[in-house]
Amino acid sequence: MAHKIEIQELVLEEERMYLQERADARARQVESEKATGRRDINLYVLAWMVVGLFFTLVGLLMFVVLPEANVGPVNQLFGAMATGFGMVLQYFFGSSKGSADKTAAMMEFKALGATVVERG
C-alpha cells in the first residue's frame, strides 16, 4: 500500500512539474511582451509555418501519388510536422480539460489524505 501511495505522489509531482513548465513558457511570453512593448512576431510566424506545412503535407499525402523513392522521407517529414502541429496547438490552446480535471482530482485526494487504490 505504501508503494502505491509513493507512486501516486510521484505521478502528482510529475504533473505539477509539467504544468509549471507550461506556466513558465506562458510567463516568458508575457514578460517579453511587457519588456519590449510588442509581441514576438517570430513565435507566430513559426507557428503559422508549422500549421501551413502540416496541412500542405496532409493534402500531398491525400491527393498526390508519390514516387516510391520519396515515400519514406515524406512520411518522416509528416511525422515531424504532426508533432510540431500538436505542440503549436498545446502552446496556444493549453492542455485538455480532461488533464486539468485529473490534476484537480489528484490534488483533492492529496489534500484529503486519501489514497487511490487501483482495481485490477
VMD Tcl script that builds the backbone (N, CA, C; Angstrom):
set m [mol new atoms 360]
animate dup $m
set s [atomselect $m all]
$s set {name element resname resid chain x y z} {
  {N N MET 1 A 0.826 -1.193 0.000}
  {CA C MET 1 A 0.000 0.000 0.000}
  {C C MET 1 A 0.874 1.262 0.000}
  {N N ALA 2 A 1.954 1.216 0.777}
  {CA C ALA 2 A 2.860 2.368 0.832}
  {C C ALA 2 A 3.482 2.615 -0.536}
  {N N HIS 3 A 3.756 1.531 -1.272}
  {CA C HIS 3 A 4.323 1.658 -2.613}
  {C C HIS 3 A 3.336 2.357 -3.549}
  {N N LYS 4 A 2.059 2.015 -3.469}
  {CA C LYS 4 A 1.046 2.663 -4.312}
  {C C LYS 4 A 0.913 4.146 -3.977}
  {N N ILE 5 A 0.998 4.477 -2.708}
  {CA C ILE 5 A 0.926 5.886 -2.294}
  {C C ILE 5 A 2.124 6.644 -2.856}
  {N N GLU 6 A 3.304 6.047 -2.777}
  {CA C GLU 6 A 4.502 6.693 -3.299}
  {C C GLU 6 A 4.397 6.898 -4.808}
  {N N ILE 7 A 3.861 5.911 -5.513}
  {CA C ILE 7 A 3.686 6.044 -6.962}
  {C C ILE 7 A 2.707 7.169 -7.278}
  {N N GLN 8 A 1.607 7.248 -6.544}
  {CA C GLN 8 A 0.631 8.318 -6.761}
  {C C GLN 8 A 1.257 9.684 -6.507}
  {N N GLU 9 A 2.088 9.785 -5.484}
  {CA C GLU 9 A 2.770 11.054 -5.193}
  {C C GLU 9 A 3.734 11.428 -6.311}
  {N N LEU 10 A 4.429 10.447 -6.875}
  {CA C LEU 10 A 5.341 10.709 -7.985}
  {C C LEU 10 A 4.581 11.158 -9.230}
  {N N VAL 11 A 3.432 10.534 -9.482}
  {CA C VAL 11 A 2.603 10.939 -10.626}
  {C C VAL 11 A 2.118 12.372 -10.433}
  {N N LEU 12 A 1.694 12.685 -9.236}
  {CA C LEU 12 A 1.233 14.031 -8.928}
  {C C LEU 12 A 2.360 15.049 -9.090}
  {N N GLU 13 A 3.550 14.718 -8.616}
  {CA C GLU 13 A 4.693 15.617 -8.745}
  {C C GLU 13 A 5.073 15.813 -10.210}
  {N N GLU 14 A 5.005 14.753 -10.992}
  {CA C GLU 14 A 5.303 14.865 -12.425}
  {C C GLU 14 A 4.306 15.804 -13.107}
  {N N GLU 15 A 3.054 15.669 -12.762}
  {CA C GLU 15 A 2.018 16.537 -13.343}
  {C C GLU 15 A 2.238 17.997 -12.922}
  {N N ARG 16 A 2.616 18.217 -11.675}
  {CA C ARG 16 A 2.916 19.575 -11.209}
  {C C ARG 16 A 4.071 20.190 -11.988}
  {N N MET 17 A 5.123 19.406 -12.210}
  {CA C MET 17 A 6.279 19.905 -12.951}
  {C C MET 17 A 5.899 20.231 -14.392}
  {N N TYR 18 A 5.072 19.397 -14.994}
  {CA C TYR 18 A 4.620 19.631 -16.366}
  {C C TYR 18 A 3.822 20.927 -16.445}
  {N N LEU 19 A 2.896 21.111 -15.516}
  {CA C LEU 19 A 2.076 22.317 -15.515}
  {C C LEU 19 A 2.917 23.557 -15.213}
  {N N GLN 20 A 3.914 23.436 -14.337}
  {CA C GLN 20 A 4.783 24.565 -14.032}
  {C C GLN 20 A 5.595 24.965 -15.251}
  {N N GLU 21 A 6.064 23.979 -16.004}
  {CA C GLU 21 A 6.818 24.274 -17.218}
  {C C GLU 21 A 5.958 25.031 -18.223}
  {N N ARG 22 A 4.716 24.621 -18.355}
  {CA C ARG 22 A 3.785 25.311 -19.259}
  {C C ARG 22 A 3.537 26.739 -18.784}
  {N N ALA 23 A 3.362 26.895 -17.493}
  {CA C ALA 23 A 3.138 28.238 -16.939}
  {C C ALA 23 A 4.368 29.113 -17.160}
  {N N ASP 24 A 5.563 28.531 -17.015}
  {CA C ASP 24 A 6.793 29.287 -17.239}
  {C C ASP 24 A 6.902 29.756 -18.681}
  {N N ALA 25 A 6.504 28.909 -19.630}
  {CA C ALA 25 A 6.558 29.294 -21.052}
  {C C ALA 25 A 5.609 30.454 -21.323}
  {N N ARG 26 A 4.433 30.391 -20.757}
  {CA C ARG 26 A 3.471 31.479 -20.961}
  {C C ARG 26 A 3.941 32.760 -20.256}
  {N N ALA 27 A 4.519 32.604 -19.073}
  {CA C ALA 27 A 5.019 33.775 -18.344}
  {C C ALA 27 A 6.166 34.429 -19.117}
  {N N ARG 28 A 7.012 33.618 -19.760}
  {CA C ARG 28 A 8.094 34.163 -20.577}
  {C C ARG 28 A 7.534 35.018 -21.693}
  {N N GLN 29 A 6.480 34.543 -22.311}
  {CA C GLN 29 A 5.857 35.290 -23.401}
  {C C GLN 29 A 5.305 36.621 -22.893}
  {N N VAL 30 A 4.631 36.604 -21.766}
  {CA C VAL 30 A 4.053 37.821 -21.198}
  {C C VAL 30 A 5.158 38.799 -20.810}
  {N N GLU 31 A 6.205 38.303 -20.151}
  {CA C GLU 31 A 7.310 39.169 -19.733}
  {C C GLU 31 A 8.029 39.778 -20.937}
  {N N SER 32 A 8.186 38.994 -21.983}
  {CA C SER 32 A 8.830 39.501 -23.200}
  {C C SER 32 A 8.002 40.628 -23.813}
  {N N GLU 33 A 6.689 40.438 -23.835}
  {CA C GLU 33 A 5.812 41.476 -24.385}
  {C C GLU 33 A 5.824 42.735 -23.519}
  {N N LYS 34 A 5.883 42.557 -22.206}
  {CA C LYS 34 A 5.934 43.719 -21.316}
  {C C LYS 34 A 7.251 44.473 -21.476}
  {N N ALA 35 A 8.358 43.743 -21.587}
  {CA C ALA 35 A 9.679 44.374 -21.661}
  {C C ALA 35 A 9.883 45.123 -22.966}
  {N N THR 36 A 9.423 44.552 -24.067}
  {CA C THR 36 A 9.656 45.171 -25.379}
  {C C THR 36 A 8.497 46.049 -25.828}
  {N N GLY 37 A 7.334 45.842 -25.244}
  {CA C GLY 37 A 6.159 46.607 -25.651}
  {C C GLY 37 A 5.538 46.120 -26.945}
  {N N ARG 38 A 5.998 44.978 -27.425}
  {CA C ARG 38 A 5.412 44.424 -28.647}
  {C C ARG 38 A 5.464 42.899 -28.588}
  {N N ARG 39 A 4.641 42.294 -29.426}
  {CA C ARG 39 A 4.613 40.840 -29.474}
  {C C ARG 39 A 5.827 40.297 -30.220}
  {N N ASP 40 A 6.218 39.103 -29.845}
  {CA C ASP 40 A 7.303 38.414 -30.538}
  {C C ASP 40 A 6.712 37.778 -31.796}
  {N N ILE 41 A 6.887 38.449 -32.924}
  {CA C ILE 41 A 6.287 38.014 -34.174}
  {C C ILE 41 A 6.860 36.683 -34.648}
  {N N ASN 42 A 8.105 36.377 -34.257}
  {CA C ASN 42 A 8.734 35.131 -34.687}
  {C C ASN 42 A 7.945 33.913 -34.224}
  {N N LEU 43 A 7.396 33.981 -33.031}
  {CA C LEU 43 A 6.603 32.889 -32.493}
  {C C LEU 43 A 5.399 32.603 -33.378}
  {N N TYR 44 A 4.713 33.648 -33.800}
  {CA C TYR 44 A 3.519 33.481 -34.615}
  {C C TYR 44 A 3.863 33.054 -36.042}
  {N N VAL 45 A 4.952 33.590 -36.580}
  {CA C VAL 45 A 5.390 33.190 -37.927}
  {C C VAL 45 A 5.738 31.708 -37.932}
  {N N LEU 46 A 6.501 31.278 -36.955}
  {CA C LEU 46 A 6.872 29.871 -36.867}
  {C C LEU 46 A 5.640 28.982 -36.705}
  {N N ALA 47 A 4.721 29.390 -35.851}
  {CA C ALA 47 A 3.502 28.604 -35.635}
  {C C ALA 47 A 2.696 28.489 -36.924}
  {N N TRP 48 A 2.526 29.588 -37.655}
  {CA C TRP 48 A 1.766 29.532 -38.910}
  {C C TRP 48 A 2.489 28.701 -39.963}
  {N N MET 49 A 3.812 28.742 -39.969}
  {CA C MET 49 A 4.560 27.921 -40.920}
  {C C MET 49 A 4.358 26.433 -40.631}
  {N N VAL 50 A 4.406 26.055 -39.371}
  {CA C VAL 50 A 4.206 24.651 -38.994}
  {C C VAL 50 A 2.796 24.208 -39.368}
  {N N VAL 51 A 1.795 25.028 -39.054}
  {CA C VAL 51 A 0.405 24.678 -39.378}
  {C C VAL 51 A 0.227 24.585 -40.894}
  {N N GLY 52 A 0.765 25.554 -41.627}
  {CA C GLY 52 A 0.631 25.542 -43.081}
  {C C GLY 52 A 1.306 24.338 -43.713}
  {N N LEU 53 A 2.517 24.024 -43.270}
  {CA C LEU 53 A 3.227 22.875 -43.822}
  {C C LEU 53 A 2.525 21.577 -43.459}
  {N N PHE 54 A 1.975 21.501 -42.263}
  {CA C PHE 54 A 1.246 20.292 -41.861}
  {C C PHE 54 A 0.079 20.040 -42.812}
  {N N PHE 55 A -0.747 21.062 -43.051}
  {CA C PHE 55 A -1.893 20.860 -43.931}
  {C C PHE 55 A -1.484 20.673 -45.390}
  {N N THR 56 A -0.379 21.274 -45.799}
  {CA C THR 56 A 0.139 21.035 -47.142}
  {C C THR 56 A 0.537 19.571 -47.303}
  {N N LEU 57 A 1.218 19.034 -46.311}
  {CA C LEU 57 A 1.614 17.624 -46.370}
  {C C LEU 57 A 0.408 16.695 -46.307}
  {N N VAL 58 A -0.601 17.054 -45.532}
  {CA C VAL 58 A -1.829 16.248 -45.498}
  {C C VAL 58 A -2.433 16.198 -46.901}
  {N N GLY 59 A -2.549 17.343 -47.553}
  {CA C GLY 59 A -3.076 17.383 -48.916}
  {C C GLY 59 A -2.212 16.594 -49.885}
  {N N LEU 60 A -0.904 16.721 -49.749}
  {CA C LEU 60 A 0.017 15.986 -50.607}
  {C C LEU 60 A -0.182 14.485 -50.455}
  {N N LEU 61 A -0.261 14.030 -49.218}
  {CA C LEU 61 A -0.421 12.598 -48.978}
  {C C LEU 61 A -1.792 12.081 -49.395}
  {N N MET 62 A -2.795 12.948 -49.396}
  {CA C MET 62 A -4.150 12.511 -49.772}
  {C C MET 62 A -4.366 12.505 -51.285}
  {N N PHE 63 A -3.795 13.467 -51.986}
  {CA C PHE 63 A -4.176 13.665 -53.379}
  {C C PHE 63 A -3.063 13.438 -54.403}
  {N N VAL 64 A -1.825 13.248 -53.970}
  {CA C VAL 64 A -0.721 13.079 -54.909}
  {C C VAL 64 A -0.102 11.700 -54.705}
  {N N VAL 65 A 0.089 10.995 -55.799}
  {CA C VAL 65 A 0.769 9.710 -55.736}
  {C C VAL 65 A 2.264 9.979 -55.838}
  {N N LEU 66 A 2.968 9.634 -54.783}
  {CA C LEU 66 A 4.401 9.904 -54.722}
  {C C LEU 66 A 5.195 8.752 -55.328}
  {N N PRO 67 A 6.335 9.073 -55.950}
  {CA C PRO 67 A 7.221 8.001 -56.391}
  {C C PRO 67 A 7.699 7.206 -55.170}
  {N N GLU 68 A 7.911 5.939 -55.365}
  {CA C GLU 68 A 8.247 5.060 -54.247}
  {C C GLU 68 A 9.493 5.524 -53.494}
  {N N ALA 69 A 10.439 6.136 -54.177}
  {CA C ALA 69 A 11.680 6.594 -53.538}
  {C C ALA 69 A 11.429 7.753 -52.569}
  {N N ASN 70 A 10.343 8.491 -52.763}
  {CA C ASN 70 A 10.075 9.669 -51.933}
  {C C ASN 70 A 9.120 9.400 -50.774}
  {N N VAL 71 A 8.515 8.233 -50.728}
  {CA C VAL 71 A 7.501 7.952 -49.706}
  {C C VAL 71 A 8.100 7.999 -48.299}
  {N N GLY 72 A 9.248 7.373 -48.079}
  {CA C GLY 72 A 9.864 7.336 -46.746}
  {C C GLY 72 A 10.183 8.722 -46.204}
  {N N PRO 73 A 10.940 9.535 -46.966}
  {CA C PRO 73 A 11.263 10.878 -46.455}
  {C C PRO 73 A 10.031 11.756 -46.231}
  {N N VAL 74 A 9.031 11.639 -47.111}
  {CA C VAL 74 A 7.812 12.446 -46.934}
  {C C VAL 74 A 7.058 11.991 -45.695}
  {N N ASN 75 A 6.970 10.686 -45.466}
  {CA C ASN 75 A 6.307 10.189 -44.251}
  {C C ASN 75 A 7.055 10.624 -42.998}
  {N N GLN 76 A 8.369 10.633 -43.054}
  {CA C GLN 76 A 9.155 11.080 -41.905}
  {C C GLN 76 A 8.922 12.573 -41.649}
  {N N LEU 77 A 8.904 13.357 -42.708}
  {CA C LEU 77 A 8.627 14.787 -42.567}
  {C C LEU 77 A 7.219 15.003 -42.023}
  {N N PHE 78 A 6.262 14.197 -42.493}
  {CA C PHE 78 A 4.888 14.315 -41.994}
  {C C PHE 78 A 4.824 14.023 -40.496}
  {N N GLY 79 A 5.552 13.019 -40.042}
  {CA C GLY 79 A 5.583 12.705 -38.604}
  {C C GLY 79 A 6.119 13.870 -37.790}
  {N N ALA 80 A 7.179 14.492 -38.296}
  {CA C ALA 80 A 7.747 15.652 -37.597}
  {C C ALA 80 A 6.757 16.811 -37.594}
  {N N MET 81 A 6.087 17.047 -38.712}
  {CA C MET 81 A 5.123 18.149 -38.795}
  {C C MET 81 A 3.895 17.879 -37.930}
  {N N ALA 82 A 3.471 16.620 -37.855}
  {CA C ALA 82 A 2.337 16.281 -36.991}
  {C C ALA 82 A 2.679 16.556 -35.532}
  {N N THR 83 A 3.903 16.218 -35.139}
  {CA C THR 83 A 4.346 16.507 -33.771}
  {C C THR 83 A 4.398 18.011 -33.534}
  {N N GLY 84 A 4.966 18.746 -34.493}
  {CA C GLY 84 A 5.040 20.206 -34.366}
  {C C GLY 84 A 3.663 20.839 -34.323}
  {N N PHE 85 A 2.737 20.335 -35.142}
  {CA C PHE 85 A 1.370 20.832 -35.153}
  {C C PHE 85 A 0.725 20.637 -33.778}
  {N N GLY 86 A 0.936 19.472 -33.190}
  {CA C GLY 86 A 0.412 19.213 -31.844}
  {C C GLY 86 A 0.996 20.154 -30.810}
  {N N MET 87 A 2.276 20.443 -30.942}
  {CA C MET 87 A 2.921 21.359 -29.996}
  {C C MET 87 A 2.373 22.776 -30.137}
  {N N VAL 88 A 2.129 23.206 -31.370}
  {CA C VAL 88 A 1.552 24.535 -31.592}
  {C C VAL 88 A 0.177 24.609 -30.934}
  {N N LEU 89 A -0.643 23.582 -31.138}
  {CA C LEU 89 A -1.978 23.570 -30.516}
  {C C LEU 89 A -1.869 23.602 -28.997}
  {N N GLN 90 A -0.951 22.815 -28.431}
  {CA C GLN 90 A -0.788 22.791 -26.979}
  {C C GLN 90 A -0.332 24.146 -26.448}
  {N N TYR 91 A 0.578 24.801 -27.162}
  {CA C TYR 91 A 1.085 26.091 -26.685}
  {C C TYR 91 A -0.001 27.155 -26.698}
  {N N PHE 92 A -0.745 27.226 -27.805}
  {CA C PHE 92 A -1.720 28.303 -27.934}
  {C C PHE 92 A -3.058 28.009 -27.260}
  {N N PHE 93 A -3.421 26.742 -27.127}
  {CA C PHE 93 A -4.734 26.421 -26.572}
  {C C PHE 93 A -4.672 25.672 -25.256}
  {N N GLY 94 A -3.491 25.313 -24.784}
  {CA C GLY 94 A -3.349 24.707 -23.460}
  {C C GLY 94 A -3.699 23.237 -23.427}
  {N N SER 95 A -3.624 22.708 -22.246}
  {CA C SER 95 A -3.871 21.296 -22.018}
  {C C SER 95 A -5.356 20.991 -22.144}
  {N N SER 96 A -5.641 19.729 -22.310}
  {CA C SER 96 A -7.043 19.327 -22.451}
  {C C SER 96 A -7.773 19.448 -21.119}
  {N N LYS 97 A -9.074 19.584 -21.181}
  {CA C LYS 97 A -9.888 19.705 -19.972}
  {C C LYS 97 A -9.763 18.448 -19.124}
  {N N GLY 98 A -9.676 17.289 -19.763}
  {CA C GLY 98 A -9.545 16.033 -19.030}
  {C C GLY 98 A -8.303 16.008 -18.166}
  {N N SER 99 A -7.199 16.528 -18.703}
  {CA C SER 99 A -5.959 16.569 -17.935}
  {C C SER 99 A -6.096 17.523 -16.751}
  {N N ALA 100 A -6.736 18.648 -16.977}
  {CA C ALA 100 A -6.948 19.605 -15.888}
  {C C ALA 100 A -7.850 19.008 -14.814}
  {N N ASP 101 A -8.895 18.299 -15.231}
  {CA C ASP 101 A -9.793 17.654 -14.273}
  {C C ASP 101 A -9.064 16.587 -13.469}
  {N N LYS 102 A -8.219 15.820 -14.150}
  {CA C LYS 102 A -7.459 14.769 -13.476}
  {C C LYS 102 A -6.537 15.370 -12.426}
  {N N THR 103 A -5.870 16.454 -12.782}
  {CA C THR 103 A -4.968 17.106 -11.840}
  {C C THR 103 A -5.726 17.632 -10.640}
  {N N ALA 104 A -6.882 18.244 -10.883}
  {CA C ALA 104 A -7.688 18.764 -9.771}
  {C C ALA 104 A -8.141 17.634 -8.853}
  {N N ALA 105 A -8.544 16.517 -9.435}
  {CA C ALA 105 A -8.986 15.380 -8.622}
  {C C ALA 105 A -7.830 14.820 -7.798}
  {N N MET 106 A -6.643 14.746 -8.406}
  {CA C MET 106 A -5.487 14.240 -7.677}
  {C C MET 106 A -5.115 15.164 -6.532}
  {N N MET 107 A -5.202 16.464 -6.760}
  {CA C MET 107 A -4.901 17.433 -5.706}
  {C C MET 107 A -5.906 17.318 -4.570}
  {N N GLU 108 A -7.170 17.104 -4.923}
  {CA C GLU 108 A -8.215 16.958 -3.905}
  {C C GLU 108 A -7.961 15.714 -3.062}
  {N N PHE 109 A -7.617 14.598 -3.723}
  {CA C PHE 109 A -7.305 13.384 -2.985}
  {C C PHE 109 A -6.111 13.608 -2.057}
  {N N LYS 110 A -5.111 14.287 -2.558}
  {CA C LYS 110 A -3.909 14.543 -1.766}
  {C C LYS 110 A -4.252 15.417 -0.559}
  {N N ALA 111 A -5.078 16.444 -0.779}
  {CA C ALA 111 A -5.451 17.347 0.318}
  {C C ALA 111 A -6.259 16.619 1.390}
  {N N LEU 112 A -7.068 15.666 0.972}
  {CA C LEU 112 A -7.877 14.925 1.920}
  {C C LEU 112 A -7.106 13.787 2.598}
  {N N GLY 113 A -5.889 13.544 2.106}
  {CA C GLY 113 A -5.098 12.450 2.672}
  {C C GLY 113 A -5.586 11.098 2.196}
  {N N ALA 114 A -6.397 11.095 1.148}
  {CA C ALA 114 A -6.942 9.843 0.621}
  {C C ALA 114 A -5.936 9.192 -0.292}
  {N N THR 115 A -6.113 7.917 -0.485}
  {CA C THR 115 A -5.259 7.174 -1.424}
  {C C THR 115 A -6.136 6.585 -2.505}
  {N N VAL 116 A -5.569 6.502 -3.676}
  {CA C VAL 116 A -6.277 5.906 -4.791}
  {C C VAL 116 A -5.825 4.462 -4.894}
  {N N VAL 117 A -6.772 3.564 -4.851}
  {CA C VAL 117 A -6.464 2.152 -4.947}
  {C C VAL 117 A -6.829 1.696 -6.350}
  {N N GLU 118 A -5.863 1.106 -7.039}
  {CA C GLU 118 A -6.122 0.637 -8.384}
  {C C GLU 118 A -6.903 -0.669 -8.319}
  {N N ARG 119 A -7.829 -0.793 -9.255}
  {CA C ARG 119 A -8.582 -2.043 -9.359}
  {C C ARG 119 A -7.942 -2.891 -10.431}
  {N N GLY 120 A -7.890 -4.123 -10.238}
  {CA C GLY 120 A -7.263 -4.916 -11.275}
  {C C GLY 120 A -7.526 -6.295 -11.060}
}
mol reanalyze $m
mol bondsrecalc $m
mol representation Tube
mol addrep $m
